[in-house]
């Protein structure tokens, strides 16, 4: 695993990404400045393309220390990692363990195996909590806290997990802030800002953050490197409010969603669909999904042919189409812009 004390830098990529995306991301990395002691993580760009987020190891450790303080980590304890380490959710587990002389047990996600583990701490996405609840599994006595991130957890799911003894702590975070930003306590699901960050709401409702765990910058195919912070503040695309360090999330500006904890840019998927659909009028839309939070659905006006197969071959597994809807027409504006919200209402 990564040595968080070394000057070496690392590019972390999802091994299941399509080859075209891997090549594009490697080109972006090669053109970016070679920053020492950094980790580069791939995520969806706001304009639909890929980008790399540069996080210093110092920033990742600042986040890790704040999380450890929130969770009351004593040191020498065991963490169970069932999240991918090419994202900050899984990577952060190793950072937290590294500064607390802890141990990390990695395993492929399987609810029964997880319930039988002897870990004190772990991190899950809501879909994994759904699996535990559906299986009726009870938490092991060794488990002290599970941070749940990568998407919102419903109140019903929170209560059901707690009833089975799972010490779930809802959280909110993002790659640009090195992982967690606000995490609940065992007293309730309210999101409380971690002590290494400050937050405010901008005039347009977007949340902004300042602190030791912020990114160094972005690299994209268009711009070799840019630092988006202004006077030490990073303005996110998430809408919300801050009241006495209690964070309330009200939604997300733009078309970036989360599926099973993975960031997905709908604009990028729109471009892929346009390429594979040819003359067929079709559109993709994110629909609510109990397990994944969101799922991609395809709407087709007329005969769809092999659109689904061609589309699925071009995207990551979590971005694949889960259902196909045949409609009379795809709702669009006078200028031809997809009315995605209206489409979702029609097929919902």
FENMO-V205804 format. One record per helix or strand of 3 or more residues. SS is the DSSP state (@ for helix, = for strand). FROM is the first residue (numbers start at 1). TO is the last residue. If there is no record, write none. Layout:
BEGIN
((SS,FROM,TO) (SS,FROM,TO))
END
This chain:
BEGIN
((=,10,12) (@,19,31) (=,38,44) (=,50,56) (@,57,71) (=,78,81) (@,88,98) (=,103,106) (@,111,115) (=,121,125) (@,126,134) (=,145,149) (@,155,163) (=,168,174) (@,175,177) (=,179,185) (=,188,193) (=,197,201) (=,206,211) (=,217,220) (=,233,243) (=,246,252) (=,256,259) (=,262,265) (@,266,277) (=,281,289) (=,293,301) (@,307,312) (@,317,319) (=,321,327) (@,340,347))
END
